[in-house]
Amino acid sequence: MPPGFPSPFHHGPARGMELCVDRYLATRIDDVKKLKPPLTGFRLRCGDHRVFFDPKDESAIAITSVRNRREAYR
């Protein structure tokens, strides 16, 4: 996590994921990977959860799902 950012899960998991997504949109630096076929899009790691998304433009993404890491790729 880049210095100067609060702990993402300080206020609960939903707020933590919101902070993760906001941080990614602001800096474009985070644990993001392109998914391999047959999956499409990208995934953002937020603690024990994964945010799956498709990029729209420079300042927007379309979140397709949020899952716990244990169930994310099944």
Secondary structure by P-SEA (a helix, b strand, c coil): ccccccccccccaaaaaaaaaaaaaaccccbbbbbcccccccccccccbbbbbbbccccbbbbccccccccccc
